[in-house]
Amino acid sequence: KRLDDFVAIQKKNYSIIREALSAIPEVVFRTVPNGGEESYSFLNFFLPDLGTARKANKALKDVGVDGCFHYYDNNWHYIRKWQHLKDVKTLFPLSEEVKKSLQYLKTKEFPQSDHYIGRNISCLIKLSWTEEEVKARAKKMVQAIKQSM
């Protein structure tokens, strides 16, 4: 029962923000496959290119919109900045077999993933927001993203 309440709150907050961002023609939302269902815990959207996504992410922070992530430059969620794996450095000793199997990461590129992750911004949807806070947040987000274009 409690989970249903949480999902309903997140769905409401998600929908308010998504509706506001849908007024920006350059914003494209992720597609949920047929038969799938949105989780409503994060709102994911894509901007036209990496530069715009970087500018928009900075603009969101500058206007006080927290909880929005651009994983392309993040060293936790995307391999591009996983230097510890590329350099095969760990706190726990690895076998030679594992070390050898990780060597390809030094030069491996992921252009298709870079294309999508570079354009994506993922925004946390909180349970604690009031409807007024969500609407104010959505307005700030629209302004920040539009200024980044």
Wavefront OBJ file of the C-alpha trace (Angstrom):
o trace
v 0.000 0.000 0.000
v 2.744 2.467 0.964
v 4.680 1.790 -2.239
v 1.592 2.620 -4.301
v 1.350 5.956 -2.469
v 5.009 6.733 -3.172
v 4.696 5.871 -6.861
v 1.564 8.030 -7.156
v 3.386 11.021 -5.647
v 6.390 10.548 -7.923
v 4.151 10.101 -10.963
v 2.375 13.372 -10.179
v 5.656 15.270 -9.692
v 7.210 13.644 -12.769
v 4.199 14.529 -14.912
v 4.238 18.201 -13.898
v 7.910 18.561 -14.815
v 7.643 16.520 -18.003
v 4.669 18.575 -19.169
v 6.616 21.801 -18.611
v 9.729 20.525 -20.413
v 7.669 19.234 -23.339
v 7.169 22.884 -24.355
v 10.850 22.963 -25.397
v 11.045 21.508 -28.930
v 14.698 20.463 -28.527
v 13.935 18.274 -25.498
v 13.342 14.617 -26.358
v 12.224 12.198 -23.664
v 13.444 8.654 -23.298
v 11.200 6.001 -24.771
v 9.730 3.278 -22.607
v 9.462 0.053 -24.641
v 6.028 -1.401 -25.422
v 4.798 -3.288 -22.401
v 7.143 -1.370 -20.107
v 6.235 1.211 -17.513
v 7.891 4.431 -16.439
v 9.516 4.249 -13.007
v 8.830 7.933 -12.177
v 11.855 8.068 -9.853
v 13.918 9.921 -12.489
v 12.932 12.030 -15.475
v 15.371 11.392 -18.323
v 15.567 13.614 -21.354
v 17.915 14.294 -24.237
v 19.173 17.566 -25.661
v 20.491 18.076 -29.200
v 24.203 17.616 -28.425
v 26.877 17.239 -25.764
v 27.654 20.954 -25.560
v 24.035 21.892 -24.991
v 23.629 19.178 -22.347
v 26.712 20.418 -20.492
v 25.477 24.013 -20.610
v 21.979 23.003 -19.517
v 23.279 20.918 -16.622
v 25.391 23.843 -15.408
v 22.467 26.241 -15.851
v 20.212 23.956 -13.798
v 22.743 23.982 -10.961
v 23.200 27.748 -11.267
v 19.471 28.376 -10.727
v 19.347 26.008 -7.750
v 17.812 22.939 -9.372
v 19.441 20.024 -7.568
v 19.336 16.330 -8.342
v 19.949 16.571 -12.101
v 22.808 14.496 -13.441
v 24.781 14.541 -16.678
v 26.522 11.169 -16.510
v 28.869 11.739 -19.455
v 31.335 13.620 -17.250
v 30.543 11.607 -14.118
v 33.130 9.150 -12.806
v 30.593 6.898 -11.127
v 27.890 5.992 -13.634
v 29.637 5.885 -16.997
v 32.774 4.127 -18.205
v 34.326 7.178 -19.880
v 35.742 8.358 -16.527
v 36.393 4.959 -14.956
v 40.152 5.500 -14.791
v 40.569 2.872 -12.068
v 39.370 0.166 -14.469
v 41.277 1.541 -17.453
v 44.458 1.603 -15.362
v 43.554 -1.721 -13.689
v 43.937 -0.235 -10.204
v 41.906 -1.681 -7.359
v 42.060 -1.866 -3.578
v 41.868 -5.647 -3.782
v 44.484 -7.620 -5.754
v 43.260 -8.912 -9.096
v 44.364 -12.103 -10.765
v 46.531 -11.823 -13.863
v 43.659 -13.249 -15.878
v 41.326 -10.438 -14.777
v 44.035 -7.794 -15.310
v 44.608 -9.032 -18.853
v 40.879 -9.074 -19.558
v 40.615 -5.388 -18.559
v 43.485 -4.171 -20.775
v 41.178 -3.508 -23.719
v 39.491 -0.716 -21.746
v 42.567 1.522 -22.168
v 41.716 2.058 -25.826
v 38.098 0.901 -26.095
v 35.699 3.564 -27.291
v 31.928 3.613 -27.001
v 30.775 6.156 -29.623
v 27.129 5.081 -29.688
v 26.876 5.176 -25.893
v 28.731 8.517 -25.838
v 26.163 9.901 -28.274
v 23.245 9.082 -25.992
v 24.821 9.559 -22.559
v 26.388 12.835 -23.706
v 22.976 14.289 -24.573
v 21.092 12.915 -21.546
v 20.174 14.648 -18.305
v 18.610 12.530 -15.577
v 16.617 14.345 -12.885
v 15.653 12.883 -9.539
v 11.959 13.051 -8.664
v 11.543 13.578 -4.921
v 8.641 12.497 -2.757
v 8.968 15.453 -0.388
v 8.124 18.241 -2.853
v 4.865 20.123 -2.546
v 2.929 20.768 -5.744
v 3.969 24.438 -5.579
v 7.632 23.429 -5.279
v 7.341 21.104 -8.271
v 5.757 23.815 -10.403
v 8.419 26.345 -9.364
v 11.127 23.792 -10.115
v 9.637 23.025 -13.524
v 9.558 26.733 -14.362
v 13.223 27.143 -13.364
v 14.154 24.081 -15.399
v 12.441 25.390 -18.525
v 14.131 28.778 -18.190
v 17.578 27.263 -17.568
v 17.332 24.835 -20.475
v 16.022 27.465 -22.886
v 18.906 29.767 -21.945
v 21.310 26.937 -22.781
v 20.129 26.621 -26.371
l 1 2 3 4 5 6 7 8 9 10 11 12 13 14 15 16 17 18 19 20 21 22 23 24 25 26 27 28 29 30 31 32 33 34 35 36 37 38 39 40 41 42 43 44 45 46 47 48 49 50 51 52 53 54 55 56 57 58 59 60 61 62 63 64 65 66 67 68 69 70 71 72 73 74 75 76 77 78 79 80 81 82 83 84 85 86 87 88 89 90 91 92 93 94 95 96 97 98 99 100 101 102 103 104 105 106 107 108 109 110 111 112 113 114 115 116 117 118 119 120 121 122 123 124 125 126 127 128 129 130 131 132 133 134 135 136 137 138 139 140 141 142 143 144 145 146 147 148 149
